[in-house]
């Protein structure tokens, strides 16, 4: 049973994350049209450019994710979360007004700096949650992301009928309203006595990784997680382009499919994942999640008709087992005053995969869909993701077996 204070704090911080995720999801269905309109290039080439947008966003997250975690450890989680919300709102406004692709590129860089909001959010949850319940509560982060992608893309697909810029202005309004509400409702989770001095040597990606490497088994788990994160970049970087190129879907259809995927993920996290992990253990949960993810990637790559993607998305929702199980395992390796640093390291790992992944996935898509391609295969990115997932499963199943037995200590 959660204490009333824990429940209230969880509800507030997860609502903040949910609203930011809605804002991010709103713009996904219209991004292909916006890039095509700004650059006057074919859709396959626009996919390559989208990879660079995602890459610069992730590069900034890589550099500033540990800074966000370190600042949260020093000043508290609340001010860092609120500043991220405000920066997101202003960035969406600039993107909606962008006259050229260059403006869009710079805006994505700024968004990457503020986009590590889940770092202080995850540390916030670690602050208020006993170790034995962290896997369950970390699963709520996945549920918030899932619900955000239920509401956001659905709204974005509908707003796309007013032009590709309309969703950006709505996203800006949501983020700024979220920030104002947080000023009045979000309490601090880290008492002054548990804070530590900010160190730029530790608050950087490489310093964070060196610190985490002190914990036995962390590097093996990070390697497996990195391969999975790299594979998972196939969805955000290519889905809108893939469904347009293979099935000719509209913005509304793309938004509906993303909303359905988010709904399936949220339901799995809420009613299955959090109950299943304590029963089967974190290692088995990770392997099951990876297996389901493999089915999702290969199913998406080879289905001949668009409606079949909904079947694939339904079954692949349990891939959400991976994040909370892996995060909980790693969180037990760090003392309480380093949880922000740990989440900064997780964010940095995610950002490295998000720098490399979109470039790999969008180039795979563009190579096999460009005019004159010898083999036309829009599912190339998902086939590549499947291969990376198999590699991650081998690391967890074979190399990391002993790590879970000793609880990463």
C-alpha positions as CSV (number, residue, x, y, z in Angstrom):
1,X,0.0,0.0,0.0
2,X,1.2,3.5,-0.8
3,X,1.2,6.3,1.7
4,X,-1.3,9.1,0.9
5,X,1.6,11.5,0.5
6,X,3.3,9.2,-2.0
7,X,0.1,8.8,-4.0
8,X,-0.5,12.5,-4.2
9,X,3.0,13.3,-5.2
10,X,3.0,10.5,-7.8
11,X,-0.3,11.8,-9.3
12,X,1.1,15.4,-9.6
13,X,4.4,14.6,-11.2
14,X,3.0,11.9,-13.5
15,X,0.3,14.3,-14.7
16,X,3.0,16.9,-15.5
17,X,4.9,14.2,-17.5
18,X,1.7,13.1,-19.2
19,X,0.9,16.6,-20.4
20,X,4.4,17.1,-21.8
21,X,4.1,13.8,-23.6
22,X,0.8,14.8,-25.1
23,X,2.5,17.9,-26.5
24,X,5.3,15.8,-28.0
25,X,2.8,13.3,-29.5
26,X,0.7,16.0,-31.1
27,X,3.4,17.0,-33.6
28,X,4.3,13.5,-34.7
29,X,1.7,12.9,-37.4
30,X,2.4,16.2,-39.2
31,X,6.2,16.2,-39.1
32,X,6.6,14.5,-42.6
33,X,4.3,17.1,-44.2
34,X,6.0,20.0,-42.5
35,X,9.5,18.9,-43.6
36,X,8.3,18.3,-47.2
37,X,6.7,21.7,-47.2
38,X,9.8,23.5,-45.9
39,X,12.4,21.6,-48.0
40,X,10.4,20.7,-51.2
41,X,12.0,17.2,-51.2
42,X,10.5,13.7,-51.8
43,X,9.1,11.9,-48.8
44,X,12.0,9.4,-48.6
45,X,14.5,12.3,-48.5
46,X,12.4,14.0,-45.9
47,X,12.8,10.9,-43.7
48,X,16.5,11.4,-43.8
49,X,16.1,15.0,-42.7
50,X,13.8,13.9,-39.9
51,X,16.6,11.6,-38.7
52,X,18.9,14.7,-38.3
53,X,16.2,16.5,-36.4
54,X,15.8,13.6,-34.0
55,X,19.6,13.2,-33.8
56,X,20.3,16.8,-32.7
57,X,17.5,16.6,-30.2
58,X,19.1,13.5,-28.7
59,X,22.6,15.0,-28.8
60,X,21.5,17.9,-26.6
61,X,19.8,15.4,-24.3
62,X,23.0,13.4,-24.1
63,X,25.0,16.5,-23.1
64,X,22.4,18.0,-20.7
65,X,20.7,14.9,-19.3
66,X,23.3,14.4,-16.6
67,X,23.3,18.1,-15.9
68,X,19.6,18.0,-15.2
69,X,20.1,15.0,-12.9
70,X,23.0,16.7,-11.1
71,X,21.1,20.0,-10.8
72,X,18.1,18.1,-9.3
73,X,20.4,16.5,-6.8
74,X,21.7,19.9,-5.7
75,X,18.7,22.3,-6.0
76,X,15.9,19.8,-5.8
77,X,13.7,18.2,-8.4
78,X,10.9,20.9,-8.5
79,X,12.8,23.8,-10.1
80,X,14.4,21.6,-12.7
81,X,11.1,20.1,-13.7
82,X,9.4,23.5,-13.9
83,X,12.1,25.1,-16.0
84,X,11.9,22.1,-18.5
85,X,8.2,22.7,-18.8
86,X,8.6,26.4,-19.6
87,X,11.4,25.8,-22.2
88,X,9.3,23.1,-23.9
89,X,6.4,25.5,-24.3
90,X,8.5,28.3,-25.8
91,X,10.2,25.8,-28.2
92,X,7.0,24.5,-29.6
93,X,6.0,28.1,-30.3
94,X,9.2,28.7,-32.3
95,X,8.8,25.5,-34.2
96,X,5.3,26.5,-35.2
97,X,6.6,29.8,-36.6
98,X,9.8,28.3,-38.3
99,X,10.2,29.7,-41.8
100,X,12.9,27.3,-42.9
101,X,14.3,23.9,-42.0
102,X,17.3,25.6,-40.3
103,X,14.9,27.2,-37.8
104,X,13.4,23.8,-37.2
105,X,16.8,22.3,-36.6
106,X,17.8,25.0,-34.1
107,X,14.5,24.6,-32.3
108,X,15.0,20.9,-32.0
109,X,18.4,21.5,-30.4
110,X,16.9,23.8,-27.8
111,X,14.1,21.3,-27.2
112,X,16.8,18.6,-26.5
113,X,18.2,20.7,-23.7
114,X,14.8,20.9,-22.0
115,X,13.7,17.4,-23.1
116,X,15.3,15.5,-20.3
117,X,12.4,16.2,-18.0
118,X,12.0,12.5,-17.4
119,X,15.4,12.6,-15.6
120,X,14.2,14.6,-12.6
121,X,10.8,12.9,-12.8
122,X,12.4,9.5,-12.5
123,X,14.6,10.7,-9.6
124,X,11.5,12.3,-8.0
125,X,9.8,8.9,-8.0
126,X,12.9,7.3,-6.6
127,X,12.9,9.9,-3.8
128,X,9.4,9.2,-2.7
129,X,9.2,5.4,-3.3
130,X,10.7,2.5,-1.1
131,X,13.1,0.3,-3.1
132,X,10.7,-2.7,-3.1
133,X,8.1,-0.6,-5.0
134,X,10.3,1.2,-7.5
135,X,9.8,-1.2,-10.4
136,X,6.1,-0.8,-10.1
137,X,6.2,3.0,-9.8
138,X,8.8,3.3,-12.6
139,X,6.2,1.4,-14.7
140,X,3.9,4.4,-14.2
141,X,6.3,6.5,-16.2
142,X,5.7,4.1,-19.1
143,X,2.0,4.4,-18.5
144,X,2.2,8.2,-18.6
145,X,4.1,8.0,-21.9
146,X,1.5,5.6,-23.2
147,X,-1.4,7.7,-22.3
148,X,0.3,10.8,-23.8
149,X,0.7,8.9,-27.0
150,X,-3.0,8.0,-26.9
151,X,-4.2,11.5,-26.6
152,X,-1.4,13.5,-28.4
153,X,-1.2,11.8,-31.8
154,X,-4.9,11.5,-32.0
155,X,-5.3,15.2,-31.5
156,X,-2.4,15.9,-33.8
157,X,-3.9,13.9,-36.6
158,X,-7.1,15.9,-36.3
159,X,-5.3,19.2,-36.0
160,X,-3.3,18.4,-39.2
161,X,-6.4,19.2,-41.2
162,X,-5.8,22.8,-40.3
163,X,-2.2,22.7,-41.6
164,X,1.0,21.1,-40.4
165,X,1.8,24.0,-38.1
166,X,-1.4,24.0,-36.0
167,X,-0.4,21.1,-33.7
168,X,2.8,23.0,-32.6
169,X,0.8,26.0,-31.3
170,X,-1.5,23.7,-29.3
171,X,1.5,21.8,-27.9
172,X,3.0,25.1,-26.8
173,X,-0.1,26.1,-25.0
174,X,-0.3,22.8,-23.2
175,X,3.3,22.9,-22.1
176,X,3.0,26.5,-20.7
177,X,-0.3,25.7,-18.9
178,X,1.4,22.7,-17.4
179,X,4.3,24.8,-16.2
180,X,1.9,27.3,-14.5
181,X,0.0,24.5,-12.8
182,X,3.2,23.0,-11.6
183,X,4.2,26.2,-9.9
184,X,1.2,25.9,-7.6
185,X,0.8,22.1,-7.3
186,X,4.2,20.4,-7.5
187,X,5.9,19.8,-4.1
188,X,9.6,19.3,-3.6
189,X,10.7,15.6,-3.1
190,X,14.3,16.0,-2.1
191,X,14.9,17.4,1.4
192,X,17.8,19.9,1.8
193,X,19.7,17.4,4.0
194,X,19.9,14.8,1.2
195,X,21.2,17.1,-1.4
196,X,24.8,17.1,-2.7
197,X,27.0,19.7,-4.3
198,X,26.8,20.1,-8.0
199,X,30.0,18.9,-9.8
200,X,30.4,19.6,-13.5
201,X,32.9,16.7,-13.6
202,X,30.1,14.3,-12.6
203,X,27.3,16.1,-14.4
204,X,28.4,15.1,-17.8
205,X,27.7,12.0,-19.9
206,X,31.2,10.5,-19.6
207,X,31.6,11.3,-15.9
208,X,28.2,9.8,-15.2
209,X,29.2,6.6,-17.0
210,X,32.5,6.4,-15.1
211,X,30.6,6.8,-11.9
212,X,28.0,4.1,-12.8
213,X,30.8,1.7,-13.9
214,X,31.9,1.5,-10.2
215,X,28.8,-0.7,-9.6
216,X,29.5,-4.4,-10.6
217,X,27.3,-5.6,-13.4
218,X,26.2,-2.1,-14.5
219,X,28.1,-2.1,-17.8
220,X,26.6,-5.5,-18.9
221,X,23.1,-4.3,-18.2
222,X,23.8,-0.9,-19.9
223,X,25.0,-2.7,-23.0
224,X,21.8,-4.8,-23.2
225,X,19.7,-1.8,-22.6
226,X,21.6,0.3,-25.2
227,X,20.9,-2.3,-27.9
228,X,17.2,-2.3,-27.0
229,X,17.0,1.5,-27.0
230,X,18.8,1.6,-30.4
231,X,16.2,-0.8,-31.8
232,X,13.3,1.1,-30.4
233,X,14.3,4.2,-32.3
234,X,12.7,2.7,-35.3
235,X,9.2,3.7,-34.1
236,X,9.6,7.4,-33.5
237,X,12.0,8.0,-36.4
238,X,10.2,6.1,-39.2
239,X,6.6,5.2,-38.3
240,X,4.9,8.3,-39.9
241,X,7.1,8.0,-43.0
242,X,6.8,4.2,-43.2
243,X,3.0,4.1,-43.0
244,X,2.8,6.9,-45.7
245,X,5.2,5.2,-48.0
246,X,3.9,1.6,-47.6
247,X,0.2,2.1,-47.1
248,X,-0.5,5.7,-48.1
249,X,-1.9,6.7,-44.7
250,X,-3.1,10.2,-44.0
251,X,-2.1,12.3,-41.0
252,X,-5.4,11.3,-39.3
253,X,-4.7,7.6,-39.9
254,X,-1.1,8.0,-38.6
255,X,-2.4,9.8,-35.5
256,X,-5.0,7.0,-34.9
257,X,-2.4,4.3,-35.1
258,X,0.0,6.1,-32.7
259,X,-2.9,6.7,-30.4
260,X,-3.9,3.0,-30.5
261,X,-0.2,2.0,-29.8
262,X,-0.2,4.4,-26.8
263,X,-3.5,3.0,-25.5
264,X,-2.3,-0.6,-25.7
265,X,1.0,0.3,-23.9
266,X,-0.8,2.2,-21.2
267,X,-3.3,-0.6,-20.5
268,X,-0.4,-3.1,-20.4
269,X,1.6,-0.9,-18.0
270,X,-1.4,-0.2,-15.8
271,X,-3.1,-3.7,-15.6
272,X,-0.3,-6.2,-16.5
273,X,3.2,-4.9,-16.2
274,X,3.2,-3.7,-12.6
275,X,1.5,-6.9,-11.4
276,X,3.6,-9.3,-13.5
277,X,7.1,-8.0,-12.6
278,X,7.0,-8.9,-8.9
279,X,5.7,-12.4,-9.7
280,X,8.2,-13.4,-12.4
281,X,11.2,-11.4,-11.4
282,X,13.0,-8.6,-13.2
283,X,15.3,-10.8,-15.4
284,X,12.4,-12.8,-16.8
285,X,10.3,-9.7,-17.3
286,X,13.1,-8.2,-19.4
287,X,13.4,-11.3,-21.6
288,X,9.7,-11.5,-22.1
289,X,9.6,-7.8,-23.0
290,X,12.4,-8.2,-25.5
291,X,10.7,-11.2,-27.1
292,X,7.5,-9.3,-27.5
293,X,9.4,-6.4,-28.9
294,X,11.0,-8.6,-31.5
295,X,7.6,-9.9,-32.6
296,X,6.5,-6.2,-33.0
297,X,9.5,-5.2,-35.1
298,X,9.4,-8.2,-37.5
299,X,5.6,-8.0,-37.7
300,X,5.7,-4.4,-38.6
301,X,8.4,-5.0,-41.2
302,X,6.6,-7.7,-43.1
303,X,2.8,-7.3,-42.7
304,X,1.2,-6.9,-46.2
305,X,-1.8,-4.8,-45.2
306,X,-2.2,-1.8,-43.0
307,X,-4.9,-3.1,-40.7
308,X,-2.5,-5.9,-39.6
309,X,-0.4,-3.3,-37.9
310,X,-3.1,-3.0,-35.2
311,X,-2.7,-6.7,-34.4
312,X,1.0,-6.3,-34.1
313,X,0.7,-3.3,-31.9
314,X,-1.8,-5.1,-29.6
315,X,0.6,-8.0,-28.9
316,X,3.8,-5.8,-28.7
317,X,2.4,-3.6,-25.9
318,X,4.1,-5.9,-23.3
319,X,7.5,-4.7,-24.5
320,X,6.9,-2.1,-21.8
321,X,8.2,-4.7,-19.3
322,X,11.8,-3.8,-20.2
323,X,12.1,-0.2,-19.0
324,X,10.8,-0.6,-15.4
325,X,12.5,-3.9,-14.8
326,X,15.9,-2.7,-16.1
327,X,15.6,0.7,-14.3
328,X,14.7,-0.9,-11.0
329,X,17.6,-3.3,-11.2
330,X,20.0,-0.5,-11.9
331,X,18.5,1.8,-9.2
332,X,19.3,-0.8,-6.5
333,X,23.0,-0.5,-7.4
334,X,23.1,3.2,-6.4
335,X,22.7,4.9,-2.9
336,X,19.9,7.3,-2.4
337,X,21.9,10.4,-3.0
338,X,23.0,9.2,-6.4
339,X,19.6,8.4,-7.9
340,X,19.5,11.6,-9.9
341,X,23.0,10.8,-11.3
342,X,21.8,7.3,-12.2
343,X,18.8,8.6,-14.1
344,X,21.1,11.1,-15.8
345,X,23.2,8.2,-16.9
346,X,20.1,6.4,-18.2
347,X,19.1,9.5,-20.0
348,X,22.5,9.8,-21.6
349,X,22.3,6.2,-22.7
350,X,18.9,6.8,-24.2
351,X,20.3,10.0,-25.9
352,X,23.2,8.1,-27.5
353,X,20.9,5.6,-28.9
354,X,18.6,8.4,-30.1
355,X,21.5,10.1,-31.8
356,X,22.6,7.0,-33.7
357,X,19.3,5.2,-34.0
358,X,17.3,7.7,-36.1
359,X,20.2,8.1,-38.5
360,X,20.4,4.3,-39.0
361,X,16.7,3.8,-39.2
362,X,15.8,6.7,-41.5
363,X,18.7,5.9,-43.8
364,X,17.6,2.2,-44.0
365,X,14.1,3.4,-44.8
366,X,15.3,6.0,-47.4
367,X,17.7,3.5,-49.0
368,X,15.0,1.0,-49.7
369,X,12.2,3.5,-50.7
370,X,14.1,6.1,-52.8
371,X,13.2,6.4,-56.4
372,X,15.1,3.8,-58.4
373,X,15.9,1.6,-55.4
374,X,16.7,-2.0,-56.6
375,X,14.7,-3.5,-53.7
376,X,11.6,-1.7,-52.4
377,X,11.3,-2.6,-48.7
378,X,9.7,0.1,-46.5
379,X,10.1,-2.2,-43.5
380,X,13.9,-2.2,-43.6
381,X,14.2,-0.1,-40.4
382,X,12.1,-2.6,-38.4
383,X,14.0,-5.6,-39.7
384,X,17.2,-3.9,-38.5
385,X,15.5,-3.2,-35.1
386,X,14.7,-6.9,-34.9
387,X,18.4,-7.9,-35.3
388,X,19.4,-5.4,-32.6
389,X,16.8,-6.9,-30.2
390,X,18.1,-10.4,-30.7
391,X,21.5,-9.1,-29.7
392,X,20.1,-7.6,-26.6
393,X,18.3,-10.8,-25.7
394,X,21.6,-12.7,-26.0
395,X,23.3,-10.3,-23.6
396,X,20.6,-10.5,-21.0
397,X,20.0,-14.3,-21.4
398,X,23.6,-15.4,-21.4
399,X,26.1,-12.7,-20.4
400,X,24.1,-11.0,-17.6
401,X,22.6,-14.2,-16.0
402,X,24.9,-13.9,-12.9
403,X,24.3,-10.2,-12.5
404,X,20.6,-10.7,-11.6
405,X,21.5,-13.5,-9.2
406,X,23.6,-11.1,-7.1
407,X,21.2,-8.2,-7.5
408,X,23.8,-6.0,-9.2
409,X,25.8,-5.5,-6.1
